[in-house]
């Protein structure tokens, strides 16, 4: 009687925040099990915090320009190939930000790289009996590549007979080929959706069958050449994807000690309800490197999403979820969140969305449990938004920000700069708007736009006035240039560009945003609210120092409420017979910064004081 096949090991390495389960492990485990393949997952990134401290682990997991979460593993993966001085000098500010967040010094980071990474790899090798597995798979996202390569190298030295496979969202075709050429200890790379083809790869390796013709799999032939049948096809039927399994994450969360850390964050469970981007199918944003080959949008049926939320919350006692989709399906606004609101659940969900939603839609979404969003705001200048192919407007974004603030939806947006054709007027206008809205949630960050692999800035640089693309400087300290083609292995790129403003042109908006963020952290926060009587409105302005009060009579009060969302002059003129009174009142409201006139639309800035609208 033959022995059953050995199980497969799936590994998620540092550097990731300990508060989030690996969705890749959670989805691949039940996917393989449905194909009859036994699996054991290892959230090894959780244990790294025990070696370096949880605060430092989380600071390293944030993607900064210095890519420190990769850099600390480069020596363990490839040996000593690059000096420290150039790296430390070039990324001094980025490293200082990291050290402030972690409560450490640059000397501590060097000690982590030289000592703690080595002890952690020893821990991984000795803690697990890797001989039990027929295959070891590494799933790689964000800053997990160098750590994964470091452990894979040591595993191959100790267990050369076990195939090692790399895959994950990081693996564009060119990156996969670069890794195979530069890392002989990696046997296969999987590119594209793994739902169907990864189980097939395992079955072929078990049976000794040829890999020719199997999409998604990259491997070396007998002569050392790279063979590849093309990316795995997009998995189109989202109704067939299983409910993720996070059992091992919660075990590792306890076993590693993270759960007992006083500052540990409550788990936020990742879920996937859609793939691709319905907006990107129409207009690919110039800076977006996501969905390079998988733009086609497909979503899970609403009933299955509800069943998944129920199953996960019941199994793990967790009610907060992070939808990792690139964009929310449009019918989820009513069909998913409407159902959740009707049931009065305590579930809370984060989504990436387009900032096209109206006040009423945001209200209904919040009632259904949408507690956090990452919207594609990116600018308050309509001209700049057009340059980045957003097809939105500054006033629409401002209205979205207003109602997110009112409904208590955490709005994690950014301001981006550096688009060919932008003008000083674009940024002067934004600074003027920012000065009026310290009572609205500020952007999470502000930065010059970056050319990520797969974005139109990368694939069509001439359309973005880019004269030269080159890998981010950090990569020369992560991958040995004599072994790797940095042009092919890098994901983040720097660029030379024409028809954009110099640093001086961005100085004022940087200052304004920094001040805005600081004021938002104050208590009490700046505020601009109104209270409504039977016919009149009283506006209380506490945005800037001493409080100011304005009383709007019956007609002005009705007008102000009409301006709760953007209104054009034509629409207002059709609603009011007295053109002289309308013009005079609008001018007065604008002069007091109670209304903003932007993109030919008028928008009231004060938030209702009550929570019932």
LINMO-V267194 format. One record per pair of residues at least 4 apart in sequence whose ideal C-beta (glycine too) atoms are under 7 Angstrom apart, sorted by the first residue. I is the first residue (numbers start at 1). GAP is how many residues later the second one is. Records with the same first field share a line. If there is no record, write none. Layout:
I = GAP, GAP
//
This chain:
5 = 129, 201
6 = 126, 127, 128
7 = 31, 32, 33, 125, 126
8 = 24, 29, 30, 31, 125, 126, 127, 129, 194
9 = 31, 33, 121, 124, 127, 128
10 = 15, 18, 19, 29, 31, 127, 129
11 = 31, 33, 125, 126, 127
12 = 4, 10, 12, 13, 31, 32, 33, 127
13 = 31, 32, 125, 131, 134, 135, 138
14 = 31, 34, 130, 133
15 = 30, 45, 46, 54, 128, 129, 132
16 = 4, 29, 45, 126, 128
17 = 41, 44
18 = 28, 31, 36, 39, 40, 240
19 = 246, 248, 249
20 = 248, 250
21 = 5, 225, 228, 246, 248, 249
22 = 4, 21, 117, 227
23 = 4, 221, 247, 249, 301
24 = 4, 115, 117, 144
25 = 4, 16, 18, 114
26 = 218, 219, 220
27 = 4, 214, 217, 245
28 = 4, 111, 166
29 = 4, 10, 12, 216
30 = 4, 212, 213, 214, 215
31 = 164, 211
32 = 5, 7, 167
33 = 4, 6
34 = 208
35 = 164
37 = 162, 165
41 = 207
42 = 86
43 = 205, 206, 209
44 = 80
46 = 206, 207, 210, 212
47 = 76, 205, 209
48 = 4, 9, 72
49 = 4, 5, 8, 207, 209
50 = 206, 207
51 = 65, 68, 69
52 = 4, 5, 60, 64
53 = 4
54 = 4, 204, 207, 209
55 = 4, 47, 48
56 = 4, 46, 48
57 = 4
59 = 39, 42, 43
60 = 8, 9, 12
61 = 8, 82
63 = 79, 80
64 = 4, 30, 33, 34
65 = 26, 29, 409
66 = 5, 25, 28, 29, 408
67 = 4, 76, 407, 411
68 = 4, 27, 30, 41
69 = 74
70 = 4, 73, 75, 76, 408
71 = 16, 403, 406, 407
72 = 37, 40, 41, 45
73 = 4, 44, 73, 74, 77
74 = 4, 72, 403, 404
75 = 4, 5, 38
76 = 41, 42, 45, 74
77 = 69, 72, 73, 76
78 = 402
81 = 399
82 = 394, 395
84 = 4
85 = 4
86 = 4
87 = 4, 390
88 = 4, 7, 18
90 = 383
91 = 4, 383
92 = 4
93 = 4
94 = 4
95 = 4, 11, 14
96 = 4
97 = 4
98 = 4
99 = 5, 6, 7
104 = 4, 5
106 = 4
107 = 4
108 = 4
109 = 4
110 = 4
111 = 4, 5
112 = 4, 5
113 = 4
115 = 4
116 = 4
117 = 4
118 = 4
119 = 4
120 = 4
121 = 4, 29, 30, 33
122 = 4
123 = 4
124 = 4, 27
125 = 29, 33
130 = 6, 25, 29, 32
131 = 28
133 = 29
134 = 72
135 = 27, 28, 30, 67, 70
136 = 19, 26, 28
137 = 28, 30
138 = 10, 14, 28
139 = 28, 29
140 = 4, 5, 8, 26, 28, 30, 31
141 = 27, 28, 29
144 = 4
145 = 4, 25
146 = 4, 332
147 = 4
148 = 4, 18
149 = 4, 34
151 = 4
152 = 4, 12, 33, 34
153 = 4, 32
154 = 4
155 = 4, 9
156 = 4, 8, 29
163 = 24, 25, 42
164 = 21, 22, 23
165 = 22, 23, 25
166 = 5, 13, 20, 23
167 = 4, 22, 23, 27, 31
170 = 5, 321
171 = 4, 5, 18, 19, 20
172 = 4, 120, 281, 282
173 = 4, 18, 58
174 = 4, 314
175 = 4, 313, 314, 316
176 = 4, 13, 15, 42
177 = 4, 41, 49, 311
178 = 4, 306, 307, 310, 311
179 = 4, 7, 10, 310
180 = 6, 9, 38, 40, 46
181 = 45
182 = 301, 302
187 = 32
188 = 13, 29, 30, 31
189 = 29
190 = 4, 8, 11, 26, 27
191 = 25, 27, 40, 41
192 = 24, 39, 40, 101
193 = 39, 40, 41, 42, 101
194 = 4, 22, 38
195 = 40, 46
196 = 4, 39
197 = 4, 17, 18, 19, 20, 35
198 = 4
199 = 4
200 = 4, 14
201 = 4, 13, 16
202 = 4
203 = 4
204 = 5, 7, 10
211 = 6, 8
212 = 17
213 = 16
214 = 15
215 = 14, 15, 16, 17, 18
216 = 15, 16
217 = 12
218 = 8, 10
219 = 8
220 = 4, 5, 6
221 = 4, 6
231 = 62
234 = 60, 62
236 = 62
238 = 36, 37, 60, 61, 62
239 = 61, 62, 65
241 = 31
243 = 65, 68, 69
246 = 4, 23, 70
247 = 4
248 = 4
249 = 4
250 = 4, 66
251 = 4
252 = 4
253 = 5, 6
254 = 5
257 = 4
258 = 6
259 = 5
266 = 54
267 = 51
268 = 52, 53, 54
269 = 43, 47, 49, 51, 52, 53
270 = 52, 54
271 = 37, 50, 52
272 = 52, 53
273 = 26, 27, 32, 50, 52
274 = 23, 24, 25, 26, 51, 55
275 = 19, 23
276 = 15, 18, 19, 20, 21, 22, 50
277 = 4, 14, 18, 20, 49, 50
278 = 19, 49
279 = 4, 48, 75
280 = 4, 8, 11, 15
281 = 14, 15, 16
283 = 106, 108
284 = 4, 105, 172
285 = 91, 103, 104, 105
286 = 102, 103, 169, 170, 171, 178
287 = 101, 129, 162, 163, 165, 168, 170
288 = 167
289 = 163, 164, 165, 166, 169
290 = 36
291 = 4, 35
292 = 162
299 = 30
300 = 4, 5
302 = 4, 30, 33, 34, 37
303 = 4
304 = 4
305 = 4, 31
306 = 4, 33
307 = 4
308 = 4
309 = 4, 12, 38
310 = 4
311 = 4
312 = 4, 6
313 = 5, 6, 34
319 = 27, 28, 29
320 = 28
321 = 26, 28
322 = 28
323 = 26, 27, 28
325 = 26, 27
326 = 26
327 = 25, 26, 27
328 = 4, 23, 24, 25
331 = 4
332 = 4, 5
333 = 4, 28, 32
334 = 4
335 = 4
336 = 4
337 = 4, 27, 28, 31, 32, 33
338 = 4, 26, 30
339 = 4
340 = 5, 7, 28, 29
341 = 23, 26, 27
345 = 24
347 = 22
348 = 21, 23
349 = 20, 21
350 = 21, 22, 23
351 = 19, 22
352 = 22
353 = 4, 20, 22
354 = 21, 22
355 = 20, 21, 22, 37, 41, 42, 45
357 = 4, 5, 43
358 = 207
359 = 4, 44, 205, 206
360 = 4
361 = 4
362 = 4, 41, 42, 45, 47
363 = 4, 44
364 = 4
365 = 5
366 = 4, 41, 42, 43
370 = 39
371 = 38, 39
372 = 37, 38, 40
373 = 31, 36, 38, 39
374 = 38
375 = 25, 36, 38
376 = 14
377 = 20, 36
378 = 7, 10, 12, 36, 37, 38
379 = 5, 6, 15, 36, 37
380 = 14, 17, 18, 50, 53
381 = 4, 13, 45, 48, 49
382 = 4, 11, 12, 217
383 = 4, 43
384 = 4, 35, 38, 42
385 = 5, 7, 8, 9
387 = 32, 33, 34, 35
388 = 31
392 = 4, 5
393 = 206
394 = 4, 204, 205
395 = 4, 171, 203, 204, 206, 208
396 = 4, 170
397 = 4
398 = 4, 35, 198, 200, 205
399 = 4, 166, 167, 204
400 = 4
401 = 4, 10, 39, 40
402 = 4, 38, 205
403 = 4
404 = 5, 7, 37
405 = 35, 36, 202
406 = 201, 202
411 = 30
412 = 32
413 = 30, 31
414 = 29, 30, 31, 32, 33
415 = 28, 31, 98
416 = 31, 33
417 = 31, 32, 89
418 = 30, 31, 79, 82
419 = 30, 81
420 = 44, 45, 77, 78, 79, 80
421 = 78
422 = 4, 78, 79
424 = 4, 77, 81
425 = 4
426 = 4
427 = 4, 78, 79, 81, 82
428 = 4
429 = 4
430 = 4, 79
431 = 4, 77, 78, 81
433 = 4, 163, 165
434 = 78, 79, 82
435 = 77
436 = 157, 160, 169
437 = 168
438 = 78, 81, 88, 105
439 = 86, 87, 88, 89, 104
441 = 79
442 = 71, 74, 75, 78
443 = 70
446 = 63, 64, 67
450 = 42
451 = 4, 6, 7, 15, 18, 42, 44
452 = 6, 39, 40, 41
453 = 5, 38, 40
454 = 4, 5
455 = 4
456 = 4, 7, 8
457 = 4, 7, 9
458 = 11, 35
460 = 4
461 = 5, 8
464 = 33
465 = 32, 33, 34
466 = 29, 30, 31
467 = 29, 30, 31
468 = 27, 28
469 = 24, 26
470 = 23, 24
471 = 4, 15, 16, 19, 22
472 = 18, 20, 21, 22
473 = 21
474 = 4
475 = 4, 11, 15
476 = 5, 10
479 = 5, 7, 10
480 = 4
481 = 5
484 = 5
485 = 4
486 = 4
501 = 4, 5
503 = 4
506 = 4
507 = 4
508 = 4
509 = 4
510 = 4
511 = 4
512 = 4
513 = 4
514 = 4
515 = 4
516 = 4
517 = 4
519 = 7
520 = 5
526 = 16, 17
527 = 15, 16
528 = 13, 15, 77, 78, 79
529 = 11, 77, 78, 80
530 = 7, 8, 9, 76, 78, 79
531 = 7, 78
532 = 5
535 = 19, 22
536 = 15, 16, 17, 18, 21
537 = 15, 20, 23
538 = 11, 13
539 = 10, 11, 13, 55, 67
540 = 7, 9
541 = 6, 7
542 = 5
550 = 42, 44
552 = 4, 5, 8
553 = 4
554 = 4
555 = 4
556 = 4, 29
557 = 4
558 = 4
559 = 4, 26
560 = 44
562 = 5, 13
563 = 4, 32, 39, 40, 41
564 = 40
566 = 35, 36, 37
567 = 4, 5, 34, 35
568 = 32, 33
569 = 4, 31
570 = 4
571 = 4
572 = 4, 10, 30
573 = 6, 9
576 = 6
578 = 4
579 = 4
580 = 4
581 = 4
582 = 4
583 = 4
584 = 4
585 = 4
586 = 4, 9, 16
587 = 4
588 = 4
589 = 5, 6
590 = 5, 7
593 = 12
594 = 10, 11, 12
595 = 7, 8, 9, 10
596 = 7, 9
597 = 5
598 = 5
608 = 5
//
